[in-house]
Amino acid sequence: MEKVLILGHKNPDTDSICSSLVMERIAKIYGIDAEAVRLGNINKETEYVLNYLGIEPQRQITVAEEGQKIILVDHNEAPQSIDGREKLEVIAVIDHHRIADFSTSMPLYYIAKPYGCTSTLLYEICKKEGLEIDKTMATLMLSAIISDTLLLKSPTCTKKDIEAFEELEKIAEIDAKTYGLDMLKAGTDFSMYGAAEVINLDAKEFNEKGKKIVIAQVNTADIQDVFTRKEELSFEIEKRIVDDGLDLFIFVITDIINSNSKIIALGTDKELAEKAFGKKLDNDDAMILEGVVSRKKQVAPQIIDAI
Amino acid sequence: MEKVLILGHKNPDTDSICSSLVMERIAKIYGIDAEAVRLGNINKETEYVLNYLGIEPQRQITVAEEGQKIILVDHNEAPQSIDGREKLEVIAVIDHHRIADFSTSMPLYYIAKPYGCTSTLLYEICKKEGLEIDKTMATLMLSAIISDTLLLKSPTCTKKDIEAFEELEKIAEIDAKTYGLDMLKAGTDFSMYGAAEVINLDAKEFNEKGKKIVIAQVNTADIQDVFTRKEELSFEIEKRIVDDGLDLFIFVITDIINSNSKIIALGTDKELAEKAFGKKLDNDDAMILEGVVSRKKQVAPQIIDAI
């Protein structure tokens, strides 16, 4: 049978990597010759998960052959997906984001629910289909939920995420709080990265009404720690804006301990950030957003509505 | 709680009407204040179903208030949906068609599977969620499956449709073959309709790469019966092309007994039909398509690929 590739989004986060690995296992149960691949580097947080499990990162790809069958997890928007996707055949999507300009020529499986994490949806599918969840699958899904919900503290976290978290914690035989805090902390260490890498660690592109926008996010235990690198970060952001013809780049620095964020907004449309959040950018082109931790719920929709 | 409207597509067929009525019942089980509405007249086939069950047709609407929460069943494409949908909030989609230019600003429930009928998916949801299916719900879903799969004979019919059909037949306590044939036959009687109505009974609009296309379909027990009205039908089709600025109108007359179709193709892009099916239109702008009964699988994708 034809091989099916399973893809998370560009700049993959823990949910994209873990959910694609779990989806590969589910597909195989159904006799599908599936392979989870990735569209970018593994970040430090995800590296912590894979090291814990002793799993090698999946193969990285940048293009696929015309007509290649693919399953998308944790995304659907074209700018966040594999380049040239219009020439591939999407046979399934498992996601928890808004849907944007999504098109196919044939019917497909599209399962999306407004949960905090793709893995919560995969957990639900396993339960409903009566599929066995082994310790590895449970750890992968649990890690994705911890990552996307910041240990159940994000406003994106739903009852379904909490239920899945509790069940998976038992199967994985992990103290999820301790494990999760270590995992999240591992993701806040990017001292080894240059500024160009930092702004791209978890960057998502949105095309809305002709506006090209990137919203990047990093987690930290201390916002000031990251903000001291503001000059080199801004330099790289400005470079990216010119190189990719962006209208706006928002860099979100999220304090995972106190659940606040500081954003830096650059680009000709930076006043969209002011409109979106109803306050002025300071002299550093920055503003504090109290209680904001979720790009998906507390940043992206506000910016999109401001357009 | 805010009321949620449940909508099938314009020119509703039996699946759109029955699935919206079943979805209303499912939503109510979850405590949602839901109301199934419709975007057009009930056709003769669906009338047979509602008469059998003693159910009044749901309320018809053409517009909804800005911000109205809606659930879509049996469609997702904007031209087939309620006018001004971009100002409404789609909270869920249950569908079995390809996805085209679909966008939301927030995450939502989107459950689509490549089954022959939306009601098959609703049946599956009821089973997996442990919801009780009463006789009325079973008859509605069974009727939708009979309609969309032409009594399991269409190439769109999947194993899942057959399974649902068999289970629902038992719950509905109906001899589905006899009931189904009567139901389908009721749908082939449109002698009482003017030509303008006939071409619009089950017409779906597709916008693809700037081309505006309508593919309409009628079922019959005798193609010649319908084709004798060719002159008045063509007149109305040409009128519709001018009025709506269409590039192509394809009228599909499907013989549900012998599983063949004859199509009439009109409009400046009528050669797309020749390209799509690899044969020439005759002097009546018509061609026979042997074994073709499904617009979704055997007509629309071919035309879309030809563009």
Contacts between the chains, C-beta under 8 A, distances in Angstrom:
chain1	res1	chain2	res2	distance
A	96	B	107	5.8
A	97	B	107	5.6
A	98	B	103	7.8
A	98	B	104	4.9
A	98	B	105	5.9
A	98	B	106	5.4
A	98	B	107	5.3
A	98	B	108	7.3
A	99	B	99	8.0
A	99	B	102	5.3
A	99	B	103	6.1
A	99	B	104	5.3
A	99	B	108	7.2
A	99	B	110	6.4
A	100	B	103	5.1
A	100	B	104	7.7
A	101	B	101	6.1
A	101	B	102	7.7
A	101	B	103	5.6
A	102	B	99	5.3
A	102	B	101	7.7
A	102	B	102	5.2
A	102	B	103	7.5
A	103	B	98	7.7
A	103	B	99	6.1
A	103	B	100	5.0
A	103	B	101	5.6
A	103	B	102	7.4
A	104	B	98	4.9
A	104	B	99	5.3
A	104	B	100	7.7
A	105	B	98	5.9
A	105	B	301	5.7
A	105	B	304	5.6
A	105	B	305	6.8
A	106	B	98	5.4
A	106	B	114	7.4
A	106	B	301	6.2
A	107	B	96	5.8
A	107	B	97	5.6
A	107	B	98	5.3
A	107	B	112	7.0
A	107	B	113	7.7
A	107	B	114	3.8
A	107	B	296	7.3
A	108	B	98	7.2
A	108	B	99	7.2
A	108	B	112	6.8
A	108	B	114	6.1
A	109	B	112	6.9
A	109	B	113	5.4
A	109	B	114	6.8
A	110	B	99	6.4
A	110	B	110	5.4
A	110	B	111	7.4
A	110	B	112	4.2
A	111	B	110	7.4
A	111	B	111	6.0
A	111	B	112	7.8
A	112	B	107	7.0
A	112	B	108	6.8
A	112	B	109	6.9
A	112	B	110	4.2
A	112	B	111	7.8
A	113	B	107	7.8
A	113	B	109	5.4
A	114	B	106	7.4
A	114	B	107	3.8
A	114	B	108	6.1
A	114	B	109	6.8
A	128	B	128	4.6
A	296	B	107	7.3
A	301	B	105	5.6
A	301	B	106	6.2
A	304	B	105	5.6
A	305	B	105	6.8
